[in-house]
Each structure stands twice: as structure tokens, then as C-alpha cells.
Amino acid sequence: MNLKVFFQHKRAFFIMFVINFAVVLIYFPLFKSIYTYNELSTIKGYSLGQMVWYFATTSFVNSFVLNYADIRISNKIRNGNLSIELLKPLKIIHIELAHGLGIKIPAIVIQILLPFVIYSTLIFPIFITISSVAKFIVLNIGGFSISFFTNYLIGLIAFYIKNNNSIMRLKIFLFSFAGGAFIPLEFFPDWANKILNVLPFKYVYYWPIQFFLNTEKSQGSYIFLKILFIQVFWSVILLAIGKILYNKMIKNYCAVGG
């Protein structure tokens, strides 16, 4: 079904690709000027190529973890369509998970593979290896899991507040800012990074990007397994909270009309 939607709205995917490419075109001369002016080969441990690709890779991560479980559940509650979903032989979480995974198919092709080839003609990522890309993909699966279960929880909150747009906006800001999508976390003070270490945000954006860039802090199998374990830990916690919240919310759900 999502492939059918893609072919109906394929222009939107290509427009998003053009926008992301325009961002890279802006970052490249900007950071090149900064590195040249300060006569530096690295800033906060990032070479020029890694710094530019950091922000390019952010869009890749977005394509991996993006899902709409929060807004879809909220809309179904407001318009009463959730009643129809509850009659189906599938649980709400399974329906939303299938939808979230379905939109990955066109996204990986149009918003990851195609941009990677084109970005590489601008500044080739000589720092990546097959191993770093493989670890990046695995950690993005963990990042998607955290993102999905978080969105699922926010969607369930709509049972109480009906319209969860304000919470969704807060979620987007927290994941982007505290996750390192706006700026590398090395620019944050040490006390802030200590707090972020125990929160799930940086394990969605920052750490997968570190492995893609093949940075020094991503070296070694131990750190990869550690990050993967933390992703699984947060996914299990969020799933457990979601199940408890759903069982409580569904008892108070009612709808009128048909």
C-alpha cells in the first residue's frame, strides 16, 4: 500500500531530496571557509569531509527512523476510525509498525541511496568502510525502534488530550536537538553530554552517525555492542510502557457514530 502511495505522491519524495541536497551545497562552502580561515584540519575531531557528511547523514537517519504512528493514532481517535481498527484481527501497534516499515522502502531508495551517490560526487566519503556502513544500518534499525515506540506512546496520549500536536512538536525538537541532529554533541558542555548519555535521544541520531563517519570514538566492537544494547534496552522499556498505557487507555475509549 505504501508503494502505491509513493507512486501517487512521488514528487514529494524528490522535492525532499532536492531540499536535502541544497542543504549539503550550503554546508560544504560554509565549513570549507571555516576550516580554511582557522587553518584547521579538524574541528572537535571532525575533518572537513566528516563535518559535511555529518549533516548529510542526518537526513539519512531521518529517512530510516521516520514514522507517523503518533499523528495517525491521534487522527483515528479524533475521527472515530480507531473503532474500525479495533475490529481488525491485528493490534493497533502491529498496524502502525507495518505502516512505519512500509514507508522505508521508497525512502531508502529515493532519500538514502540516490542522495549518497550524488553527494559523493561533491565530496567523496573516503573515511567510510563496509564495516562502518553495516554498523550504521544495524544501529538505524535500533534507532527506528526507539523512534517508533516513542511515537506510539505519544499517539496513545491522544486518548486523554485528543490532539497531541504540541507533544509531537516537543518530541521532534528533543530528538533533533538532544540527539545531535542540529549540531554535533561535541559542541555541548560536558555536563550536558553526561545527562544525554542516560536519555534515548543520542542513540537515534548521534551514535549511528558516528559509526557511518567511522570516527575514533566508534572504533572497536565493544562500543558498537554497547550502543546496540542501550538501543534494545530503551526499546524494551518504551514497549513495556506502551503496553501498560494501551491496556489502561482502551478501557476508557468510546466512539459515537458510524
N, C-alpha and C positions, 0 to 999 in steps of 0.2 A: 504493500500500500504506500509506503514511504517513497519507493522508487517511482510510483505513479505520480505522487505529489511533486517529486523532483522534476519530472519531465513537464509538469504543468507550470512549475514556477522556477525553471532552471535559470532564468535571467537573474533572479535574486542571488543565487549562488555565485554567478560570475561577477555580479556587481560587488559582492562582498570580497571576492578575490582581488578585484581591481583596487578596492579601498585599502586592503591589507598591503598590496604591492606598493601603493602610493606612500604608505607609512614607512616602508623599508627605504624607499627612494629619499625620504626626508631624513631618516636616521643616519643613512650612510654618509652624506656630506657633512652632517652636523657633528657626528662623532669623529670623523676624519679630521675636521678642523680642530676639535678639542684635543685630540691626541697629538696633532702636529704642533699646535700652538704651545702646548706644555712640554713638548719634546719627550713624550712618554710612549713606551711600548705596551705598557699595561696600566689599567686603572682598576683598583680593587681586585686584582687578579685576573682581569679580563683583557685579552688582546682586542685590537680593533675589530677583527673579524668576529670574535666571540661576542663582543658587545652588540654589534649589529644583529647577529643571528639570535642573540638572547630575545630581542623584541620580535623578530620574525618567528621564532619558535613559540612565543606566547600565543600567537594566532593558531599554531598547530595544536597546542594544548587545548585551546578553546574549542576547536573542532572535535577533538577527542571527547571532552568532558561535557559538552553542551547537551542539555536535555530540558524538556519543558514540563516535567512532572508537576511542579508547583503550580504553574498557571493553568495547566489542563485540569487538575483536580479542583482547583478553585472555580473555574468556569463551569464544570459539571455540577458542582454543588449549587451555584447560583442559578443555573438554568434548569436544574432538575434532571439533567441527563445521567446523573450518578445512579438514579433509581434503575435505569436501563442496564447500566454496567453491573449492578449488583445481581441482576437476573442471569448474567452470563456464567458459564462454568469455570471462569477464570477469576482470580483475585485481582483487585484493583492494582496492587503493586506489580503483578505479573504483566498486566496490560500496559502499564506505564513503562515498565522495563523493556518490553518488546518494542514500544514506540521509540524509546530512547536509543536502543540499539539499532533500530531500523534507519534512523536518520544518519547513522555513522557511515553507511555505505556510500551515498553520494558525497558526503563531507570529506571522507578520506581521499577520494579521487580528485575532487574539484578544489578543496581547500587545504590539502596537505601535499599530495604527490605532484600535482601540477605547479603549485607555488614553489615547492622545493627545487624543481628543475629550473624554473625561471629565476629564482633568487640566486641560484648557484652560478648563473651566467654573470650576475652582478658582482658577487663576492663569493668565491668558492669556499665551502667549509672544510678546509684541509685538516681540521682538528678532529673530525668525527671518524669513527671506526664502525665496523659491522657490529661489534660488541656494544658500543655506546648507543647505537640506534636500536638494537634489540632490547637493551635495558630500558631505554626511553619508552618503547612501545609497551613493555610489561608494566612499567610504573604508570603509564597513562590509563591502563585498564584499572589499576588501583585508584587513580585519580577520578576516573569516571564513577567508580563505585561510591566514593565519598560524596561526590557531587550529586549523584542520583539520590542516595538515601537522605541527603540534606534537603534536596528539593521535595522529596516525598514527605518529609516531616513538615516542611513549610506548607505544602499542599493540604495536609491534614489539619493544620491550624485554621484553615478556612472553614472548618466545621463550626468554629467559635466566632470568627470575625468576618466570615463570608468573603470579603475582599482582602487578599493578602499582598496587594501590590507594594505597600510600604515595606513589608518584611522582605519581599523579594529584592527590592532596591538595596536594602541594607545588606542582604546576603551577597549581592553582586559586588558591592563596594568592599566588603570584608574579604571575600575570596581574592579579589583583584589587588587590593592594597596590601593586606596582610599576607597574601600568598606570593607576592613578588612579581605580579603581572605588570604593575605600573612602573616599578623601579627595582633593580636587584636589591635583595635584602642586605647585602654587604654595606649599603649606604645607611642602613638603620643603626642606631646605637646598640651596644652590646646588651643592655637591659631589655630592649625591645625584642631582640632575637631570642633571648632566654625565654621570654613569655611565649613567643611564636613557636618555640620548639615543642611545647605541650599542647598546641592547638592544631587542628587539622589542615589549616589553610595552605601552609607552605608545602605540604605533601601532595597538593594538587597541581601547583604551578612550579614553584621554585626547584624542588628536587628533580622532577623529570627533566626540566631544562638543564640542570647541572650535568646530568648524565648524557644528554644529547650533545652538549658543548664539550664533553669529555674533560671537565675541569679537574684540577688537582684534588679537590675535596671529594670527588666522585670515584676516585680510584680505589680499587680493592673490592673483593666480593663481599666482605663483611658489611661495608656501608650500604651496599645495594640490598642485601638481605635485611638489614636493619630498617631501611626506609620501607621496604615491601611489607615487613612485619607491622610497622606502625600504620600503614595504609589499611591492612587487613584488620588490625585492632579497631581503628576508627570506624571502619565499615560495619563490623560486627556490633559495636556499641550503638551506632545510628540505626541499624536494622532492628536491634532489640527495642530501642526506644520507639521506633515506628510501629512495631507490632503492638506494644503496650498501648500506645496512643490510639491506634486504629480500633482496637477492641473496645476502648473506652468511648471513643467518639461515635462509632457506628450504632451504639445502643441509643444515642440521643438523636439520630438522624431521622428526619421525616420530610416528605415532599408531598405537595398537593398538585393535582392536575395530571394530564397525560397527553 
